[in-house]
Amino acid sequence: MPINSPAIESHSVSWEIDDLDATSPRDAARMALALIRSTEPDNFAHVFSVYGPDGKRVDIDLDPLPEDQP
């Protein structure tokens, strides 16, 4: 690493879509994933925080699990 290079740090990034009409938080997450993958097929995003009409947040992880895991 060169002497004047800034240190590498871990960052968390949020991407938001306002007013996505869906039947459930999982459906909204699936729709968001489809939007991301339509422009970036290799994008590895799979965890979504979905806010419902009541303002409550539901975290949805769409990472596929192996067949033998719940």
N, C-alpha and C positions, 0 to 999 in steps of 0.2 A: 504494500500500500504506500503510495507516495506520501511524503510528509504533510503536505497541505490539503490532503483529501479529507472531506467531512466524514465523520463516523457514520456507519450504516446503522439505522435504527428500524425497529419493527413498527408498522403503522396499521391501523384498522381503517378501512374505507367503507363508506356507506353510499349506496346509489339508490335514489328514490324515484318512484313513478307515482304521481298523484292521480287519484280518481280512476283506478283500474277496477272495472266492474267484474266481479267474480262471485261464485256461489259459496265459497268458503276461503279461509286463509290459505289452505293447501292449494286450492285452485288458483288463487292469486299468485302464489309463489311459482307454480308451474307455468303460468302465463308470463311472469317476469323472466323465468329461465328461458322460455322459448324466444322472447324478445332478445335477450342477450345472445343466445346461440345463433339467432338468425343473422347477426352481423359478425359474431366472433365464435365460430364453431369450436375452437379449442379453449374457450374461456373456462376456467375451473370454478367459477362461482357456483355455490349450491346451497348456501345458508341464507335465509331471508327472514327479516323481521317484518311482519305484516301487521298493520294497524287497522282494526275494523271500524265500523261506523260509530261504535261506542268509545273509541279511543284506546281500547285495550290492545296491547302488543302480544302477538303470538310468534314465536320463533319456529321456523320451518326449515328442516335440513333435508334437502332432496338428494343427498349423496346416496347412491344405491348401495345397499348392504348385500353381502353374500347371502345366498339362498338359505343357509343354515342359521342366520341370525334374525332376531325379531325386528 
